[in-house]
């Protein structure tokens, strides 16, 4: 069984149908969890026939995979913009702004994030490679101000540490995001890792 959509909508009405299906899926996932997100419940909640759902998605896994992909793309765009924008500023400020953005996205819809994260990594390989490249470039460009290091290895460890810490908090202890200094402390952890 494929987790890919059957076809991509081209016309506005078809895109609206797919959006309604994905919105309904998100609602069910947040309210009841993945086990309750059956194709019948999704179609009913979206206000479309089951045939319309199957026109675009072969099964519920494909619907959830598409929703996960959309969420991941929005997350990646937002974080990438923060990282790339921060390359020109101080490391501490760039990292702090990036961490705050990541935390805000996890806090905005924690229930959906947790439902979509079951069994999946928060960062996909392409996004992680992009983040590592930007960080490696920063580390290499500012080597004289930082401790001696292998920029490729350090960027890998730093990105993985950030992902694990924030993603793990979202899954296991989301209340910690409410601490006003959470993002600053995570940023401090990463900055001190690379400082002289």
C-alpha beads as a LAMMPS data file, in Angstrom:
LAMMPS data file: protein, C-alpha beads

196 atoms
195 bonds

1 atom types
1 bond types

-500.0 500.0 xlo xhi
-500.0 500.0 ylo yhi
-500.0 500.0 zlo zhi

Masses

1 110.0

Atoms # bond

1 1 1 0.000 0.000 0.000
2 1 1 1.278 3.406 -0.943
3 1 1 1.463 6.374 1.415
4 1 1 1.488 8.753 -1.567
5 1 1 -1.522 10.715 -2.812
6 1 1 -3.197 9.297 -5.924
7 1 1 -3.018 12.610 -7.756
8 1 1 -2.316 16.235 -7.037
9 1 1 -5.246 18.650 -7.352
10 1 1 -4.909 21.169 -10.174
11 1 1 -8.136 23.132 -10.133
12 1 1 -9.186 25.435 -7.314
13 1 1 -12.171 23.301 -6.348
14 1 1 -10.019 20.164 -6.177
15 1 1 -7.428 21.984 -4.027
16 1 1 -10.239 23.099 -1.714
17 1 1 -11.391 19.482 -1.388
18 1 1 -7.878 18.293 -0.525
19 1 1 -7.445 21.184 1.928
20 1 1 -10.764 20.266 3.590
21 1 1 -9.622 16.634 3.889
22 1 1 -6.291 17.667 5.426
23 1 1 -7.953 20.140 7.800
24 1 1 -10.421 17.461 8.908
25 1 1 -7.573 15.015 9.417
26 1 1 -5.689 17.524 11.568
27 1 1 -8.792 18.107 13.678
28 1 1 -9.346 14.382 14.254
29 1 1 -5.672 13.758 15.022
30 1 1 -5.641 16.555 17.610
31 1 1 -8.930 15.560 19.188
32 1 1 -8.696 11.779 19.130
33 1 1 -5.324 10.586 17.832
34 1 1 -4.247 8.606 14.761
35 1 1 -6.236 5.475 15.587
36 1 1 -9.501 7.429 15.234
37 1 1 -8.576 9.059 11.925
38 1 1 -10.377 6.594 9.665
39 1 1 -11.096 7.524 6.066
40 1 1 -14.833 7.504 6.821
41 1 1 -14.444 9.895 9.763
42 1 1 -12.104 12.132 7.769
43 1 1 -14.518 12.315 4.811
44 1 1 -17.471 12.993 7.104
45 1 1 -15.632 15.724 9.013
46 1 1 -14.426 17.286 5.724
47 1 1 -17.936 17.261 4.289
48 1 1 -16.923 15.212 1.252
49 1 1 -17.918 11.783 0.033
50 1 1 -15.654 8.837 0.730
51 1 1 -15.269 8.532 -3.056
52 1 1 -13.896 12.075 -3.206
53 1 1 -11.365 11.241 -0.507
54 1 1 -10.291 8.094 -2.378
55 1 1 -9.991 10.103 -5.582
56 1 1 -6.971 11.838 -3.999
57 1 1 -5.753 9.428 -1.318
58 1 1 -5.577 5.600 -1.420
59 1 1 -5.781 5.242 2.375
60 1 1 -5.564 7.075 5.689
61 1 1 -1.768 6.684 5.807
62 1 1 -1.517 8.696 2.586
63 1 1 -3.711 11.450 4.037
64 1 1 -1.600 11.617 7.206
65 1 1 1.649 11.479 5.215
66 1 1 0.484 14.416 3.075
67 1 1 -0.512 16.406 6.158
68 1 1 2.855 15.591 7.756
69 1 1 4.631 16.738 4.591
70 1 1 2.747 20.057 4.552
71 1 1 3.521 20.664 8.215
72 1 1 7.164 19.778 7.642
73 1 1 7.448 22.134 4.661
74 1 1 5.997 25.048 6.660
75 1 1 8.326 24.254 9.564
76 1 1 11.349 23.995 7.270
77 1 1 10.596 27.291 5.492
78 1 1 10.205 29.150 8.744
79 1 1 13.295 27.735 10.432
80 1 1 15.431 28.044 7.295
81 1 1 14.505 31.743 7.042
82 1 1 15.584 32.274 10.649
83 1 1 18.862 30.426 10.183
84 1 1 19.748 32.104 6.901
85 1 1 18.783 35.521 8.249
86 1 1 20.918 34.963 11.327
87 1 1 24.105 34.123 9.445
88 1 1 24.866 37.836 9.181
89 1 1 24.360 38.606 12.882
90 1 1 25.925 37.490 16.135
91 1 1 25.872 33.762 16.771
92 1 1 24.052 34.100 20.092
93 1 1 21.296 36.269 18.612
94 1 1 20.926 34.116 15.488
95 1 1 20.653 30.914 17.518
96 1 1 18.287 32.508 20.037
97 1 1 15.936 33.734 17.277
98 1 1 15.994 30.356 15.552
99 1 1 15.268 28.462 18.774
100 1 1 12.415 30.854 19.617
101 1 1 10.893 30.256 16.178
102 1 1 11.163 26.478 16.536
103 1 1 9.662 26.556 20.032
104 1 1 6.816 28.830 18.870
105 1 1 5.934 26.413 16.075
106 1 1 5.923 23.456 18.471
107 1 1 3.788 25.372 20.970
108 1 1 1.321 26.625 18.353
109 1 1 -0.143 23.210 17.710
110 1 1 1.480 20.728 20.030
111 1 1 -1.283 18.122 19.818
112 1 1 -1.083 17.958 16.028
113 1 1 2.714 17.976 16.112
114 1 1 2.707 15.047 18.538
115 1 1 0.157 13.066 16.510
116 1 1 2.120 13.575 13.292
117 1 1 5.452 12.869 14.960
118 1 1 4.583 9.312 16.003
119 1 1 7.284 7.183 14.448
120 1 1 8.794 10.033 12.408
121 1 1 11.729 12.344 12.901
122 1 1 10.998 16.048 13.217
123 1 1 13.527 17.018 10.575
124 1 1 13.715 15.350 7.220
125 1 1 17.096 14.635 5.643
126 1 1 16.892 17.517 3.157
127 1 1 16.036 20.107 5.811
128 1 1 18.739 18.812 8.125
129 1 1 21.333 18.973 5.341
130 1 1 20.321 22.572 4.591
131 1 1 20.534 23.604 8.256
132 1 1 23.917 21.926 8.622
133 1 1 25.236 23.683 5.521
134 1 1 24.160 27.102 6.789
135 1 1 25.611 26.429 10.237
136 1 1 28.847 25.017 8.813
137 1 1 29.222 28.130 6.635
138 1 1 28.743 30.341 9.683
139 1 1 31.255 28.349 11.744
140 1 1 33.842 28.445 8.956
141 1 1 33.308 32.159 8.295
142 1 1 33.724 33.011 11.974
143 1 1 36.412 30.473 12.871
144 1 1 38.701 33.106 14.386
145 1 1 36.060 33.931 17.017
146 1 1 35.224 30.323 17.879
147 1 1 37.051 27.378 19.425
148 1 1 39.022 25.150 17.042
149 1 1 36.665 22.564 15.562
150 1 1 35.643 20.373 12.666
151 1 1 32.790 22.547 11.345
152 1 1 31.052 19.633 9.606
153 1 1 31.013 17.478 12.746
154 1 1 30.046 20.323 15.081
155 1 1 27.198 21.511 12.836
156 1 1 25.878 17.926 12.699
157 1 1 25.977 17.565 16.497
158 1 1 24.472 21.006 17.147
159 1 1 21.534 20.521 14.767
160 1 1 20.836 17.036 16.134
161 1 1 21.036 18.319 19.722
162 1 1 18.598 21.155 18.975
163 1 1 16.192 18.780 17.233
164 1 1 16.325 16.178 19.991
165 1 1 15.892 18.697 22.780
166 1 1 12.983 20.622 21.279
167 1 1 11.233 17.665 19.671
168 1 1 11.626 15.586 22.836
169 1 1 10.232 18.418 24.936
170 1 1 7.229 18.744 22.613
171 1 1 6.507 15.034 22.961
172 1 1 7.308 14.411 26.630
173 1 1 7.156 17.700 28.547
174 1 1 5.436 20.455 26.518
175 1 1 4.756 22.419 29.692
176 1 1 8.483 23.298 29.743
177 1 1 7.880 25.542 26.713
178 1 1 5.940 27.837 29.063
179 1 1 9.106 28.821 30.903
180 1 1 10.012 32.297 29.589
181 1 1 13.709 31.440 29.429
182 1 1 13.390 28.069 27.657
183 1 1 14.535 29.253 24.217
184 1 1 17.322 31.370 25.726
185 1 1 18.681 28.400 27.687
186 1 1 18.655 26.124 24.622
187 1 1 20.418 28.850 22.641
188 1 1 22.988 29.238 25.416
189 1 1 23.664 25.495 25.352
190 1 1 24.380 25.577 21.611
191 1 1 26.383 28.824 21.653
192 1 1 28.612 27.686 24.518
193 1 1 29.282 24.499 22.583
194 1 1 31.065 26.461 19.851
195 1 1 32.493 29.465 21.737
196 1 1 36.166 29.832 22.661

Bonds

1 1 1 2
2 1 2 3
3 1 3 4
4 1 4 5
5 1 5 6
6 1 6 7
7 1 7 8
8 1 8 9
9 1 9 10
10 1 10 11
11 1 11 12
12 1 12 13
13 1 13 14
14 1 14 15
15 1 15 16
16 1 16 17
17 1 17 18
18 1 18 19
19 1 19 20
20 1 20 21
21 1 21 22
22 1 22 23
23 1 23 24
24 1 24 25
25 1 25 26
26 1 26 27
27 1 27 28
28 1 28 29
29 1 29 30
30 1 30 31
31 1 31 32
32 1 32 33
33 1 33 34
34 1 34 35
35 1 35 36
36 1 36 37
37 1 37 38
38 1 38 39
39 1 39 40
40 1 40 41
41 1 41 42
42 1 42 43
43 1 43 44
44 1 44 45
45 1 45 46
46 1 46 47
47 1 47 48
48 1 48 49
49 1 49 50
50 1 50 51
51 1 51 52
52 1 52 53
53 1 53 54
54 1 54 55
55 1 55 56
56 1 56 57
57 1 57 58
58 1 58 59
59 1 59 60
60 1 60 61
61 1 61 62
62 1 62 63
63 1 63 64
64 1 64 65
65 1 65 66
66 1 66 67
67 1 67 68
68 1 68 69
69 1 69 70
70 1 70 71
71 1 71 72
72 1 72 73
73 1 73 74
74 1 74 75
75 1 75 76
76 1 76 77
77 1 77 78
78 1 78 79
79 1 79 80
80 1 80 81
81 1 81 82
82 1 82 83
83 1 83 84
84 1 84 85
85 1 85 86
86 1 86 87
87 1 87 88
88 1 88 89
89 1 89 90
90 1 90 91
91 1 91 92
92 1 92 93
93 1 93 94
94 1 94 95
95 1 95 96
96 1 96 97
97 1 97 98
98 1 98 99
99 1 99 100
100 1 100 101
101 1 101 102
102 1 102 103
103 1 103 104
104 1 104 105
105 1 105 106
106 1 106 107
107 1 107 108
108 1 108 109
109 1 109 110
110 1 110 111
111 1 111 112
112 1 112 113
113 1 113 114
114 1 114 115
115 1 115 116
116 1 116 117
117 1 117 118
118 1 118 119
119 1 119 120
120 1 120 121
121 1 121 122
122 1 122 123
123 1 123 124
124 1 124 125
125 1 125 126
126 1 126 127
127 1 127 128
128 1 128 129
129 1 129 130
130 1 130 131
131 1 131 132
132 1 132 133
133 1 133 134
134 1 134 135
135 1 135 136
136 1 136 137
137 1 137 138
138 1 138 139
139 1 139 140
140 1 140 141
141 1 141 142
142 1 142 143
143 1 143 144
144 1 144 145
145 1 145 146
146 1 146 147
147 1 147 148
148 1 148 149
149 1 149 150
150 1 150 151
151 1 151 152
152 1 152 153
153 1 153 154
154 1 154 155
155 1 155 156
156 1 156 157
157 1 157 158
158 1 158 159
159 1 159 160
160 1 160 161
161 1 161 162
162 1 162 163
163 1 163 164
164 1 164 165
165 1 165 166
166 1 166 167
167 1 167 168
168 1 168 169
169 1 169 170
170 1 170 171
171 1 171 172
172 1 172 173
173 1 173 174
174 1 174 175
175 1 175 176
176 1 176 177
177 1 177 178
178 1 178 179
179 1 179 180
180 1 180 181
181 1 181 182
182 1 182 183
183 1 183 184
184 1 184 185
185 1 185 186
186 1 186 187
187 1 187 188
188 1 188 189
189 1 189 190
190 1 190 191
191 1 191 192
192 1 192 193
193 1 193 194
194 1 194 195
195 1 195 196
